Amino acid sequence: MKTKVYEYSKCSTCRNALKFLDSKKVSYTKLPIVDQPPSITELKQMLKYLKAKGKTFKNLFNTSGIQYREEKIGDKIKAGMSEEDAIQLLSKNGKLIKRPFILTDGDGAVGFQSDEWKKLFK
């Protein structure tokens, strides 16, 4: 699989992530996360990668986003939102997903942290 990067063009973190990939000469497909959110399959794959790093489905959410706050997603998670419900919600609303969202052959990451991405692209 070619590397897929779900990003939002107005997001400075996404732009920095793409510059990082370009500097490493990584071939990738750029996808607009708002217009074309990751599929349920891709979200489940990412969750598998996150769990291997000790994280949970909560790490898939863009907790600083307006919609996250307006829809009180944090409260819904605390009230017992299931992993499956979270995946369904995220698959329909890219603004709720932490970005950039990157899938590679056998791994992935949400958000841009250069140290983590350096490990992804040795």
Secondary structure as UniProt FT lines:
FT   STRAND          3..7
FT   TURN            9..10
FT   HELIX           12..23
FT   TURN            24..25
FT   STRAND          28..32
FT   TURN            33..35
FT   HELIX           40..52
FT   TURN            53..54
FT   HELIX           57..60
FT   TURN            63..64
FT   HELIX           66..70
FT   TURN            71..72
FT   HELIX           73..78
FT   TURN            79..80
FT   HELIX           83..92
FT   HELIX           94..96
FT   STRAND          101..104
FT   TURN            105..106
FT   STRAND          107..110
FT   HELIX           114..120
//
